[in-house]
Amino acid sequence: MKDVDTYDLSWDDWDELQSPRPEENGFDAVVEAAISRRGFMSGVLAFGSGAAVMGTSTLLSTTSAKAQAASRFGFTPLPIATDGTVHVPEGYSWKPVAKWGQPLFSDAPEFDHAVGGSFESSERVFGENTDGMEAFQIGSRQVIAVNHEYVNTKINLPQNEGGVPASAEDVRKLQNLQGVTVMEVAEGADGWEIVLDSPLNRRITHNTPMRIAGPAAGHDLLKTDADPDGLEALGTMNNCGAGKTPWGTYLTCEENFNGYFGSTDEDFKRPDDYLRYGIGLEGRYAYEKFDPRYDVSKNVNEPRRFGYIVEIDPSDASSTPVKHTALGRFKHENAAAVIAPDGRVVVYMGDDERGEFMYKYVSTGVYTPGGETSTLLDEGQLYVARFNDDQTGEWVALTPEATDMSEAEIAIYTRMAASKVGATTMDRPEWVAVNPVAVEGYSALTNNRNRGVKPNAGGDDTAVNGPNPREMNHYGQIVRWFPENDDHANPAFRWDLYVMAGNPTVHDDAYGGSDNVNEGNLFNSPDGMMFDSTGLLWIQTDGNDANTGDFEGMGNNQMLAGDPATGQIERFLTGPKGSEVTGLTWSADRRTMFVGIQHPGAPFPDGEGKLPRSTVIAVKRDDNALVG
């Protein structure tokens, strides 16, 4: 039986427990030169200072930067917190909108803390571990689509010893609590609430029928006994970040899909691609013991039907979600879509694993408002990023000629294709955000304890490099790029580092962080990122909240606001102890900010004696003015 302690591991730790990376430490001399404070603040690393984050050759003094930033932030920055609740600045208030287990339909009972919600209602309630989300105005209705990344079995199955699934019903309950919620919300006298029984309310789970589209559709590697044509999959899983298309649909991103599969045959020999994607012989949730679809010894192709971006139409609860294989198969964090000057659709994406890559997709066709959009995410070119140490870079096309792979194989084995063209290994590229008022993109490189220590799962070199300049990086950084000719479809770009998180109260070298990090805004592990309509960058963290040692003075995970023009960063919100702050969107009138609180460690938000519940909260100004 599975060691129940593995249920408490992070996904990254669980991955490495299942598929250990070979130890390889030959980078110490390079690192020693790179991480000196003097080296960090000069030459190629000077772009990471608060003075240089403008992306120009002009350096602002710290005082000047703060003066300019003062007019951009409409709040008084918060101190850290270490308790079990949410804090927002003076003049702001927050309230829960949707909690795990809360009914979406009137035929679902209220949440039962004793059993973590009933199995019978699990498809009719708001799911577990809220993550990426987007808001949509559909006629007069306001709708939010929200991801449910994974489950915490000790909480979701509190009656089971160690939270271990013991039956097919337990597994089906866990499957139902994950995926996506589409829900109508409305603001009344008591604040924002779910509109029960709205015709737009919908749960999408691990068993919802999906259409497979793009170059891999119908390929032999996607065919199963249940789907001999390789065109229809069941379910979407480990839905992490999100995105929105220009035509008003929702993009949900499949991340750590590998952890759901296992084998009831301990002698099953894993194919080579399983090793690169971290698919082991024992699943994290014992699905394979009760649902043969997840038993790789019986369904070797089933894992290859996951790891994609899925498009959902929030305006039609009867519509079939679409898996877009042209956008590649890897551990998708989120999808940031933007329109190039010539009308083509560009989608930026990160592969959230240590030492993996950043990607860009450019459509062949152009987007026309009101025009046909059905092929825009299926016909186009996928690229992977190569960052040069001189602060230039290029998006390298993943073509059959460059990779010696077919288009379908590139779509299914995207990581291997990217390795073949020499892409730059990154420190876990998480959310990507595109500035709405400037032609620039940002990616949160959350952390990478393996940087300079061991290669990635494909054996690619992970020595320190330009955008990833610290060995055993446990603080993270945010890289920014500027497309050539102000064109997101252009393969060339310049880049710099907007911020390097760190702790200057503990370190006086590169681990102290960039100049725009100070004792008043300490944070680690930037993860979620969203721009508001004014061009402020909102940064959410999912890191170490021990508040001791290297992380002293950082407190709980948090959300900060950053000014791209000056580099100023200030703390806006703190989450409960043990939680990740993740997912952000706004109401149509921009007077409410919806924020996700995932896996709170405290009994949040219901208080003592209750189960902790992942929750979407609404944050408003007390004077009802615009928020962000």
N, C-alpha and C positions, 0 to 999 in steps of 0.2 A: 504493500500500500504506500501511496505517496506520503512522504514526510510532511505533516501538516504545517511545519514551520515555513515551507516554501510558499505558502499562501501569503506570507507577510513580506516577501521579497519584492523589490521593484522589478519592473519588466526587464531592465538592463541586467540586473543581477541574476534574474531567473534565466535569461538568455545565455549568459556566460556559464551558469551552472550546467545547463543542458549541452552547450557546445563550447567548451573551453578553448580560448585562443592560445596559440603557442607563445611561450615567453620569448621575447627577443629584445634585448636592450643594447643597442649600439649607437645611441644618439646623444650620449651625455655631453660630449665635447661641444656639439652644436648648441645644445640647450644652455650650457653654462654661459656661452657667449651671448645668447639671445635674451636671457632673462635678467641681465644686470639692469639696474635702474637707469644707468647712463645710456646703455644701448636701447632700452625701451623708449626713452624720451627723445631719441634722436634718430636720424636716418630713416629707414623704412618703417620703423615703429612709431615715429612721431605723429602719424596721422591719428593715433588712438587717443591723443590728449584732448582735453576739453577745448583747447584753443584751436585745434586743427580739424574739428569735426565738421566744419562747414564744407569740406570737400574742395577747398580752394587753397592757393598758396599763401593766402593772407591769414596770419595768426591773430586771434583775439586774445586779449588779456582775460584772466579769470574774472576780474572785476567787471570788465566790459560785458562779458557774456552774461553774468548775473543781472546786470542792469537791464540788458535787452530782454532777458527772460522774464523779468518781473511783470511786464505787461501781458504776457501770454497765459499765465496760470491764474485761474479764477478760484484759487483755494489756498488755505494756509497748510503747508506740508505737515504731515503727521510724524510723530515719533514712532519707533518700533512698538510692537505688542507681542506678548508671549502668552496670552490667555486664550480662552476657548470661544471667542465670538468675533464679529466683524467690527471694524472701526473705520469711520469716514471723517473727513474734516468738519470743523465747526461750520454750521450753516448748511450741512447736508444731512440726510437721513436715509436709512435703508429699511427694506421690508422683504420677507420671503414672497416669491411669486409661485414657484413650483418646487416641490420637494419629492425626492424619491418615494414612490408608492402613492402619491397623491392622485386621485381619480381624474381621468380625462372625460369619463362618461358617467352618467348618473347611475348606471347599473353596477358600477364598481364600488365595493365597500370602502370606508375610510381605512387608513393604514393601521395594521395590527402590529404593534411593536414586539409582541411575544413571538411571532413567527416570521418577522421580516416581510409582512404582506403575504397574502395567500397566493397559491399557485393559480387558482381559478381566475384571479383578477390581474395576473401579471402582464397580460397583453393589453390591459385597459387602463393602465396607470402610467404616470411619468416614471421613466426608467432611472437606472442607477448611474452614478459617477458622470454627471454632466460635464461636457467638454465644449468643443467649438459650437458656435451658434450664429445664426443670421436672422434678422428681422425682415419681414416682407409686408408691404401694404397691398392687400388684395381687395380691390373695391373699397368698401368702407371698413373692412376688417384688418386688424393687425395680427399677424401670424409670426410665430418664432419657430424655427426648426433648430433642434438641439441634439447634439450627439450624446450617446451614452457609451463611454469608452470601454469599461470592463466592470467586473463585479468584485466585491469583497465578501467571500463566501462565509466567513465567520459572522458577518453581520446579516447577509441575505438569507443564510440558513442557520439562524441562531440555535435552533433545536437540535442540530446535528453536531456530534462531537468533532471539534476542530473545524467545523464548517465544511467537512468533506461531503461531496454529493454521494448519496447512497442509493439513488434510484433514477430511472428515466424521467420521472416527474421532477426530481430535483434539478436535473440537467436542463429539462425544458423550461423550468422557471428561470434559471440563470440565463438561458438563451433569450427568453422574453424580456428580461430586464435590460438587455443591451440593444445596440442599434441606434435608432433615431426616434425622437418624438417630434411630430408636427402639431402645434397647438395654437388655437386662437386665444389671444389675451385681450383684456379690456381694462381700462382704468375707471374705477368707481369711487364712491365716497371713502372706501377703506383701502384705496390704492389699487395696484394691478393684481388681477386674478385670472386664472384659467377660465375660459368660457366653456362650461360643461356642455357636452353633446354638440359642439359646433360641427357642422358638416365637413370642416377642414381638419378636425382633429384626427390624428392617425398615429399608430405605432408601426414601425418597421423594425423587424427583429432578425435573428439568425436564420429564420425560416421563411422570410418573405420572398416571393418569386422576383427575380431580376432578369433583365435582358443583357446579354453580353454583346458589345459592339466594338468596332475597330478592327485592327489588323489581326488580332488573335482570335476573333470570333470564329468558331467552327474548326479551329485547329485541333489536331489529334491530341495535343498535350492538355486540352481542356475538356476532352470527351470523357464521360463516365457511363456506367451502366444505366444510371437514372436519366442521363442526358446524353444519348449517343451522338447528337448533333453538335454538342459543345456550344450551344447558343443560349441556354437558360440555366442560371445558377440560383441556388436558394441562399438568401441571406447576405447581410453585410456585417462585419464584425470589427471589434476594436477600433471604433470610429473616434478618431482623435480630433484634429483640427477640421476646419470647414472652409467654405468659400461661397461666393455668390457669382452667378454668371450675369453678364450685361442684360440678358433677356429674362432675368427674374426667376431662375431656378437655383436650387441648393446643391452644393457640392460637399459630399461627406467623404472622409478620407480613411481608408483602411490601413491601420498601422501594424501593431504587433499580432498579426493574424497567425503567425507560426505557433504561438503558444496554445492554440486550441486543438491541435492535432497530436495524435499519439498512435501507438501500435499495440494491439493485443498479442502480436507475435514478437517476442523479444529477439528473435533471430532475423527479423526483417532487415534487409540491407538497404540503407537509405541511398537514393540516387544522389549524384554529386551536387545538384542544385539545391537539395534539401540542406546541405551543409552550409552553403552560402546564405541561405535564408533562415537558418536556425531552426529547422523543423526536426524535432527529436522523436524519441520513441515513447515519451510520456508527456501527455498534455497537462496543462496547468489545472484544468477543471474536470478531468476525468471524463470528458465527453466521449472519448473513444470506447469507454467501457459500457456505455448505455446507448450510444447513437452510432451505428456503423458507418455513417457518412464521414465521421471524423477519425476512423480507423484507417491509417495509411496503408496497412498491410492488405486491406480490402479495396481501398479507393486511392490509388497512388496519385491520381491527377487532381483530387479534390483540393489540396492546398494551392494548386496553381490557378484556381478560380477565385483567389482572394489576393489582396494587396493592391487593389485598384482604387480609382476615384469613381464614386457613384453619384449620378445626377438624379435629383428628386424634384418633381414639380409640386410645390407646396399649395398650388391653387386647385389641385385635383386629387382628392384622396383615393381615387380609384386608379390612378396612373401607375404604370410599372416603372420602377427605378431602372436606370441603365448604368452598367459597368463599362467605363470607357478605357479600353486597353491601350489606346494610342498614347495615353498619358503615362504609361509605364507601370511596372509592377515592382513595388518596394514598400518600405514602411512609411507610407505617406503621412506627413504631419498635417499639412493643410494645403490649400490651393488658392493662390492669389491671382485673380484674372484681371487683365487690363487690355484696352484696345490700342493697337499700334496706330501711328499716323495714317497708314494706308488702309485701316479698317480690319486688319487681321487680328485674331484673338490670341493673346499671349497668356500662358498660365505658368506661374513660377511655383516650384515644389521642392521640398526638402525630404531627404530620407533619414529618419530619426534613428540612427544607430551610430555608435562610435566608429569614426573613420569612414563613413559612407559619404554620399555625394549630394550636390544640388543640381536640379534639373529645370529645364524650360521647354515648354511646348508652344509651337507657333502654328496656327491653323493655315491650311491652304486657302480656304475661302475667306471672304470678308463678312463682317457683321453689319447688317443693315437693320435698324430698328423696325420691327414689324415684319421683317423678312424671315426666310427659312433659316433655321438654326440647327436642324437635326444632324448635320454632318460636321459641324464646326469643331467638335471635340473628338472626332473619329478620323478625320483626314487632315494630316499635318505632319510636321517634323518635330521629333523629340531631340533635345540637346542636353548635354551635361556640361557643368562648369569646370573650367581650368583657370585657376588664379595664379598669376605670376607674381614673384616677389617684388617686382618694380611697380606694383599697384596698377597693372593692366591685367586684362583677362579676356578670355574668349569662350563663347558657348560652342562646344564641339558637337557637330551633328552625329547622331547615332544612326548611321546608314548601313545597309548590307555591305557596301564596299569598304567602309571603315572598320567594321566589326567581324566580317566574314560570317554573318548570321542573317537569316531571313527577317523580314519586317515583323512577322509573328513571333519569332524567337526573341527579337529585341524587346518586344512588348511583354513577353513572359519572363525572360531572363535579363531584365534591364540592368541589374547590378553587374553581371558579367560583361555585358556590352560596354558599360561605362568604364570598367577596369581596363578593357582592351584598348581604349583610346587615351588612357593616361589622365583620367579626371583627377582633380585635387581632393584628397581625403579631408573631411571636415569634422569639426568637433560637435557631432550630433546636430545637424541642421534641423531646427524645429520650425516654428511659424515663419512664414514670409509675409511681409506687408509692403504694399506699394503706396507711395505718397500721392494723395490726390491733387496736391498743389505744386508738385515738382516731379520731374522725371527721374526717379530714383527708387530703388528697391532695397529692402532690409531683410536680413535673416538672423534669427536668434540662434547662436551656436551655444547651446546651453551648458555643456561641460564635456570633458573627455579624460577620464583618469588613465586611459590607455595611450594618450598622445606621447609619442617618444618612447613607449615601453614595449608595445607589441603591435603587430600588423592587424588590419581588419580581417574579417572572415574570409576575404578573398586573397589574403596575403599581400595586399597593397601596402606600400611604404606609408607609415604614419609619423615620420620625423616632423619636427616643428617646421612650419612653413608660414608664408606671409600672413594670411588671415587667421592662422592658428598657431601663435608664436610662443605658447607656453607648454612645457612638458607637464604631464599629469595635471591637466587643467581642471580644477574643481570649482572654478568661479564662473567661467563662461564669458562670452563677448557677443557683440552685435556687429556684423559686417554689413557694409552698405556699398552699393554699386550704382554707377551712372552710365546708362547705355549711350553708346556713341551716336552722335547726331540727334540726341533726345528721342531715340526710337527704341522702344522695348523689343522690337523684332530684330534689331541689329545684333549680329553675333559678337561684336566687340564692346568692351566696357572698361571703365576705370573703377577702382574700388578703394575704400578706406575702412577703418574701424570707427564706428560711431561711439562705442564705449567698450572698455574692457572692465568687467566687474572685478572686484578685488577688495582687499581690506587694508587700507593704509594705516590703520591703527595697530596692525600686527606685522605687516611687511613693508620694507622700504625698497623692494625691487619690483619686478613686473607683476608680482602677485598682489601688490598694493593697488593695482588698477590704474586706469587712466585719470587724467586731471579732473574730469567731471564726476569722479567718484570721491566722496568725502564722508566724514563721520556722520553727517546728517542724512545721507541717502544710501547707506550700505545695502547691498543685495547680492545674491548669487543665483546662478542658473536661470537666466532669462529664458522664457519659454513661449507663452502666448504673446502676440503683438497685433495691435489694430491701430490704424489711423482714424482719427475723427475727421469731420468735414473741413476743419480749419487747418489740418496738417500737423496736429499734435500726435505724437506717437505714444500709445499706451502700452506699457510693458508689464507682463504678468510673470510671476516666478513660480518655479517648482523645484525647490532645492533643499538644502540642509537647513533646518530650523532649530538646530540644537542650541544656537546662541552662545556657543562656547568655542574656545580655540580659534581656528581659522575663521569661524563664522560668528565670533563674538560681535555683538552690536548690530546683527542683522535681523534678529527676531523671527517672527513667523513669516511665511510666504505672503506676498504683497502684490499690489499693483501701483506702478509709478507712471508719471507722465514725463515725456521727454520732448524737448524743442529741437528739431533737426537743425534749425538755423544757428543755434548758439551752443548746443550741447548740454544745456541745463537739464537736469533730471531731478524730480521731486516725488516723494512718496505721497500717494493719494488714498490708498486703502490697505488695510491689513486683514488677513484672513484668520480663521481659528487655528489653534495649534494643530499640527498634523495635516492640514489641508493644503491642496494646491489651488491657487487662484487661476482659473482658466476659462476662456470663453467670454466674449464681450460683443455687445451690439447695442443699438440705440432705438428708441421709439421714433416714429415718423416725425414727430415734432421736435425731436432732439432734447426733450426736457426730462427724459429718463434714460439712464444707463443700466442695461441688464448685464449682470456679472455672474459667472459661475463659481461656486465653491465646491470643489471635488474632494472626496474622501476625508471629511473633517475627522480629526482624532478625538475631539471632545464631543459630548452629546448635543451637537448643534443641529438644527436651531431650536429643538423642542425642550431642551433642558435636562436636568438630572433625572436618571431613571429611564431615559428614553434612548433609543438607538440613534447613533449619528446618521444624518441623512444628507447626501449630496443635494445641493439646493441652488436654484437660480434666484438671485435677489435683484430688486429694483433699487437703484440709487437716484435720489432726486435732490435738487436744491430746495431748501425750505421756502425760498421766495418764488419757486416754480420757474426760474430762469433757465436758459439753455445749459445743458451739461455736455461739454465737449463739442 
